[in-house]
Amino acid sequence: MDTKNAKQHVADVTNHLSNARKCLNNALRNSEKPPENKQQIQDTLNAVEKALQSATATLTNYKG
């Protein structure tokens, strides 16, 4: 049985997204050719950044 509440789950997601951002930044720095690879990584990083902003806002505005 899961003992975490909803806010704790959102906090977990925020931590996972932050780790994903770090990994994607590392991948971007170490990206090889072709340039399409780097663009795909950048696109994924942008999506993770957006999700991280949303999760952070959810935590900041969480009621209760």
Protein Blocks (a to p, Z undefined) as FASTA:
>chain_A
ZZbdfklmmmmmmmmmmmmmmmmmmmmmmpccdfklmmmmmmmmmmmmmmmmmmmmmmmm
pgZZ
